[in-house]
Amino acid sequence: LRTNPEETIHLPSVINECLTLKELICTIYPRLQELTTMSTSYLTGRNILLVRNDDVNFINVRALEMMPGEEIDYFTADQLPKDDSDD
């Protein structure tokens, strides 16, 4: 996270209008469907800015569906059972 309040985001003078969500995703993330390995800079260097988190989640799911490869689920635990607290 950057906390510099003086940091400025420059938008292009001409902003392309996309007619579909797929077109928007492909414009921001070109070759997304072709990539077999992806660097973190490829994903973090591009952004789709939205106002609502549910819109962000919807677009993230659609973009992930476009990526090649098998889906893998990773599970985490928010809390440990009380009997495991000494471990």
Backbone bond lengths (Angstrom), bond angles and torsions (degrees), N, CA, C in turn:
res aa  C-N    CA-C-N  psi(-1)  N-CA   C-N-CA  omega(-1)  CA-C   N-CA-C  phi
1 L - - - 1.450 - - 1.514 110.23 -
2 R 1.258 115.20 137.27 1.458 120.19 175.81 1.516 108.06 -101.84
3 T 1.294 115.50 132.88 1.465 119.34 -178.00 1.515 112.51 -114.68
4 N 1.309 117.67 16.64 1.450 121.36 -179.82 1.531 108.86 -79.07
5 P 1.335 118.22 108.24 1.475 119.47 -178.15 1.519 113.75 -68.39
6 E 1.323 117.99 -13.97 1.455 120.67 -179.53 1.522 112.73 -92.86
7 E 1.321 117.13 -0.31 1.457 119.81 178.28 1.520 109.08 -67.96
8 T 1.316 116.27 135.40 1.457 121.79 -176.11 1.517 109.88 -114.42
9 I 1.309 116.00 138.26 1.457 121.53 173.89 1.515 107.16 -102.27
10 H 1.322 116.09 124.67 1.457 121.09 -179.86 1.531 108.80 -100.16
11 L 1.308 116.62 123.34 1.454 122.07 177.30 1.521 109.06 -97.00
12 P 1.326 116.88 147.03 1.468 118.52 178.58 1.525 110.97 -64.66
13 S 1.315 115.70 152.21 1.464 119.34 -178.82 1.528 111.06 -67.64
14 V 1.317 116.64 -27.56 1.460 121.19 176.91 1.517 107.33 -117.87
15 I 1.312 116.18 122.85 1.453 121.17 179.34 1.519 107.94 -109.22
16 N 1.325 115.98 125.26 1.463 120.34 179.84 1.524 110.51 -70.74
17 E 1.301 115.43 139.05 1.452 120.65 174.97 1.515 108.60 -98.46
18 C 1.304 116.54 125.92 1.456 121.79 179.10 1.518 108.50 -99.72
19 L 1.318 115.68 138.92 1.454 120.35 -177.97 1.524 112.71 -87.07
20 T 1.333 116.74 -24.01 1.464 119.75 -179.57 1.522 109.65 -131.63
21 L 1.325 115.28 161.58 1.456 120.19 177.35 1.529 110.60 -64.15
22 K 1.318 116.91 -39.76 1.462 120.71 178.91 1.524 110.57 -61.17
23 E 1.315 116.78 -41.32 1.466 120.44 178.05 1.525 110.74 -63.30
24 L 1.329 117.08 -40.50 1.464 120.98 177.98 1.524 110.56 -61.86
25 I 1.332 116.36 -48.87 1.465 120.10 -179.25 1.527 110.58 -61.69
26 C 1.321 117.49 -43.56 1.468 121.21 -179.54 1.524 112.47 -68.40
27 T 1.316 117.70 -27.78 1.464 121.18 176.83 1.527 110.64 -71.99
28 I 1.325 116.21 -43.35 1.463 120.65 -178.40 1.530 111.17 -76.99
29 Y 1.334 116.61 -39.27 1.463 122.41 -178.17 1.536 109.93 -118.76
30 P 1.339 118.13 73.93 1.464 119.49 -179.00 1.525 111.23 -63.47
31 R 1.316 115.96 146.64 1.460 123.66 179.14 1.520 113.33 63.67
32 L 1.310 118.43 20.65 1.460 122.42 -178.86 1.523 111.10 -58.75
33 Q 1.311 116.87 -37.44 1.460 121.69 -177.60 1.527 112.40 -76.35
34 E 1.320 117.11 -15.61 1.462 120.98 -175.64 1.520 113.31 -97.94
35 L 1.292 117.56 -19.85 1.460 120.61 -171.94 1.522 111.40 -75.02
36 T 1.320 115.42 131.69 1.461 119.34 176.79 1.519 110.89 -99.15
37 T 1.312 116.94 -30.12 1.464 121.08 172.17 1.513 107.03 -128.65
38 M 1.285 115.61 145.52 1.450 119.55 -173.53 1.526 109.88 -131.56
39 S 1.293 117.19 133.24 1.455 120.08 175.32 1.523 108.92 -84.49
40 T 1.308 115.23 154.20 1.463 118.32 178.10 1.520 111.25 -64.00
41 S 1.332 117.33 -30.77 1.467 119.42 -179.23 1.528 111.39 -68.21
42 Y 1.344 117.06 -29.21 1.468 119.31 177.39 1.527 109.87 -61.87
43 L 1.309 117.44 -44.01 1.459 120.76 -177.95 1.525 112.56 -80.34
44 T 1.315 117.72 -40.90 1.464 120.06 -176.30 1.520 112.93 -78.54
45 G 1.320 117.23 -16.15 1.461 120.56 179.34 1.515 113.48 -82.98
46 R 1.327 117.11 -0.43 1.471 122.12 -178.36 1.518 108.15 -131.68
47 N 1.318 116.85 144.08 1.457 120.38 -177.83 1.520 111.60 -143.32
48 I 1.310 115.06 144.52 1.458 122.22 168.39 1.521 105.16 -112.74
49 L 1.315 116.78 115.47 1.462 120.90 -177.16 1.514 110.53 -92.56
50 L 1.314 115.99 129.16 1.460 122.11 179.64 1.517 109.69 -137.23
51 V 1.305 115.46 163.15 1.450 120.71 -178.14 1.528 111.87 -87.93
52 R 1.309 116.84 -34.94 1.467 120.22 -172.30 1.532 111.65 -110.55
53 N 1.340 115.67 136.39 1.460 120.72 179.85 1.519 112.47 -62.62
54 D 1.325 118.33 -35.61 1.459 119.19 -179.59 1.529 110.88 -66.11
55 D 1.330 117.89 -31.82 1.466 120.93 174.76 1.533 110.24 -67.68
56 V 1.327 116.54 -40.84 1.464 121.40 177.84 1.524 109.80 -61.27
57 N 1.320 117.00 -46.77 1.463 120.82 -179.91 1.529 111.20 -61.15
58 F 1.313 117.10 -41.56 1.464 121.34 179.66 1.522 110.71 -61.05
59 I 1.325 116.81 -46.71 1.464 120.98 -179.45 1.528 110.76 -67.60
60 N 1.340 117.67 -38.96 1.463 120.25 178.03 1.528 111.36 -60.05
61 V 1.321 117.02 -42.72 1.464 120.95 179.01 1.523 109.96 -62.86
62 R 1.318 117.93 -44.86 1.470 120.81 -179.70 1.528 110.87 -63.92
63 A 1.336 117.03 -40.43 1.468 120.11 178.86 1.528 110.45 -65.91
64 L 1.314 117.73 -41.88 1.462 120.92 178.53 1.518 111.48 -62.93
65 E 1.328 116.99 -36.53 1.459 121.02 178.34 1.528 111.87 -64.51
66 M 1.315 117.26 -25.64 1.459 121.75 -179.29 1.527 112.22 -81.54
67 M 1.314 117.23 -18.68 1.459 120.83 -176.69 1.525 110.25 -76.23
68 P 1.337 116.13 143.21 1.463 119.51 179.48 1.525 111.01 -74.26
69 G 1.306 115.49 163.10 1.458 120.60 175.32 1.518 112.15 103.54
70 E 1.306 113.30 170.14 1.454 121.46 -178.36 1.524 110.34 -84.61
71 E 1.309 116.26 140.50 1.457 121.54 177.75 1.523 109.37 -74.93
72 I 1.328 116.14 135.20 1.468 122.26 178.27 1.516 108.12 -124.31
73 D 1.323 116.76 129.70 1.461 121.77 176.73 1.521 109.20 -99.10
74 Y 1.330 116.34 131.32 1.455 122.64 174.47 1.519 107.53 -111.88
75 F 1.316 116.22 135.13 1.452 120.65 -177.50 1.522 110.09 -110.47
76 T 1.316 115.58 145.94 1.458 121.63 177.47 1.518 108.42 -131.62
77 A 1.319 114.68 166.83 1.464 120.22 176.82 1.519 108.03 -121.15
78 D 1.308 115.91 131.19 1.461 120.16 177.25 1.520 111.52 -81.85
79 Q 1.322 116.26 -26.75 1.463 121.19 -178.90 1.522 109.08 -140.47
80 L 1.330 115.46 150.03 1.455 120.88 173.27 1.515 108.50 -97.26
81 P 1.320 117.59 147.00 1.466 118.90 174.27 1.521 110.04 -59.57
82 K 1.322 117.13 149.66 1.466 121.45 -176.69 1.529 112.03 -58.89
83 D 1.329 118.46 -35.11 1.467 120.34 -179.11 1.523 112.32 -70.49
84 D 1.349 119.42 -14.32 1.458 123.84 177.82 1.527 112.87 -99.07
85 S 1.328 117.71 6.31 1.459 120.55 -171.63 1.522 112.93 -67.90
86 D 1.340 119.46 -20.85 1.478 121.12 179.94 1.523 112.39 -84.25
87 D 1.316 117.86 -10.97 1.464 120.95 -175.33 1.496 112.15 -79.76
